[in-house]
Amino acid sequence: MPPTPQPGPSQANRSTADIAAVLAAIELAVFEPASSGRFRLLSTPPQWLRELMPALEEGYEANLIDRFPLLEAFLPEAEEVWRSGERTSSDLWTETRTKGDDIHLQAWALSASERPLLVIEAADALHRERQLTLQYAHETALQYETIQRLNQQVERAARAKSEFLAMMSHEIRTPMNAILGMADLLAETPLSADQQRYVAIFQGAAGSLLDLLNDILDLSKIEAGELKLETVAFELREVVARATELVGIRAAEKGLAIESEIAPEVPPWLAGDPVRLRQVLINLLGNALKFTEQGKLTVRVRRDPEADDLACLQFAVSDTGIGIPPDKLDTIFKSFSQADSSTTRKYGGTGLGLSISKRLVEAMGGRIWVESTVGSGSTFYFTTKLDVAEAQPETATKPGETAAATRAPLRILVADDSEDNRFVIRAYLKGTPYVLDFAEDGATALEKLTTRAYELALVDVHMPAMDGYAVVRQFRDFERARGRAALPVLALTADAFQEAVEKSLAAGFTRHLAKPIRKAALLGAIDGYARAHPRPPAAADHSEHEVTVDEELSAILPRFLSNVRKNPAAIVAALARGDYDTVRSLGHNMKGTGASFGLPQISTLGDRLERAAKEQSPDSVLAANHELAEFLDRVEIRYR
Amino acid sequence: MIQKKICMVGAFGVGKTSLVARYVHSIFSEKYQTTVGVKIDKKVVQSHGEEVMLMLWDLAGEDALTTVRPAQIRSASGYILVVDGLRRQTLETAIDLQRRVTEVLGSVPFVCVLNKADVRETWEVHPGELEALVAQCWTVIETSAKTGAGVEELFQTLADAMMQEHHAADSTTRAIAG
């Protein structure tokens, strides 16, 4: 709406007009409210107002709200302060001038001698200042949001990679189990010299593949931040000896010796993760061995000279090998990096060992570095922050010490969806008194576990439909509901990490076996179970094992005993089939014959077996059968 | 001519100014310029066979210190809630704003905009997540101020909805008067 012409300023208002001109010079336009929402301009219009409202002159009225709609939002607030005599300002707003550029304005409501005034000023400087501050704050916030988003994407990608590797590891380890198992079994058969060599290469290559797989898995777990270090008491001398022994076999083949030296001030017992510490030592020794053709390898351990703590140690692994050029010293700890790509071809390896070692050492609160002279050798140093531990009592036996002769005829369920793996386990346990039953999937395994009697179960964790965790969880519920003692159930899985072990144990597994399972490890685990669960003591006194019988039985007793000694295994096998008739018949037979041969213990146990079979009580059959096996193992016959 | 006030509201940096610039002046700038205060643009559209002057109030984006002033949205006939598809947080701001604006304006037409559709494949907000809002009768339109996709549709949809309200209110008034 065009401004309405009004009478010009009177003489009396002259001084006011002068002030108005001053206000215009400082780009202020002063209005006072007129009738019906219009405003009268009291000052000389400043330049910006001339451009935006060319027809408006001093003393004229105009509908400002039409021209500056923002004022509509400001006026209620303005009317408030005109009443109260205070002052307030509007938000900044932007107008576009005729030539196309923007101007930023701000309105003030105030009173002068109780006369309400509306002042509009050009506020470009204020706008610029606020804009700079806000722009900076918003850009910073946007950058922060972008970084967070990218971080999340990276984390998601890392998780996906880790899951992919874990899945692939299982996919690769399952056939590897069959390959290694077959190679081991093949090596035990009669072979010509050529065949032995081929099998050795076969075993070696499969072993290398497994090492590589383990390295990749290790690294991916470490990168995903999933590495958990244990804190257990260990004897440092033992850890160093195990590492040097292991690498020593290969070193001896090259004619190299490995020496180790632990400084006397180093505490003999420490608390930390001995497995990971040994892994670092084996990596460094293996590396040293790879690049050394003559001379020797040395492991030295002393207190970290840069730390005050007694248990902060410095390890040094030295070789007399080819050395590392100075410009490569920084890159060798990076993944897939060897000093020279031709090194990979000549010496083999993936370059993952040092990268893993670096991360393990850092996880143990230390650092790793290398000093090297080309042509005369390298020394890899690393430090660790451990704790001093109390000396631990020696463990009674080592795994694998149980002789086959003392093995009890355990009844074992093997649940694995891979036919190859079932075959390998069957082959490994050939020649043992163990009686195997198989399940090809989780549902069958659970069905067999809940309806048949076993003394041990080996259950693959990864099976389609119902996995091993679900099987063991439901089976434990079943046992609890019936008040049955927990059956030892060993988990078979491709995942050897601590987290996987914890997951297995949490699900209810008794123990965790990592695939590929070698024969010795499997036997060791089963024997370990047998040791951990000794058969009920049949006799406290040695004399109870000694049985004196008539001389005249000496011709037939050995044959009788030999026949009876087959019964425990036959009973377990029959029980597995649910064949209680056979158990009853064998029990009945022993009941009737034992005493006749001067062995009433056999008659008593035979009677118990017969009754247990009649009751179809697997637990009672197994208990009596244990005692029978125990008695037959220990019994000593004297003839009078 | 009928005039209708529309407020552009949303978190900072979602593209409110860019949508208006694309719609009114057919321009787009990659350079981010924070809006300080208010800028009002006008555009005439055809709706229900008549011309309507849209007064587009481009308000400063919401951040930790800046919130929409009720005085500025008062008397709006409709509003546009702008969400940056790349930033999930801006959807939450929009949902909160919708509630606050309703407290001031009551139930007036509005459109929720998922802006930056030109980089849709990297969006953090998945359009499926808005189904619950669509079920509450939200109109959701995907736009790109950069390419212009969906921009005309956005303003036209809102203009039509506002005019429908306008005529409904008119006939109510006539019925009461008659």
Interface residues (C-beta under 8 A of the other chain):
Chain A: P69 L70 E72 A73 F74 P76 E77 D91 L92 W93 T94 H104 Q106 H127 R130 Q131 L134 Q135 A137 H138 E139 A141 L142 E145 R149
Chain B: K5 F12 G13 Y32 Q33 T34 V36 G37 V38 K39 I40 M55 W57 A60 G61 D63 T66 R69 A71 Q72 R74 S75 L86 R87 Q89 E124
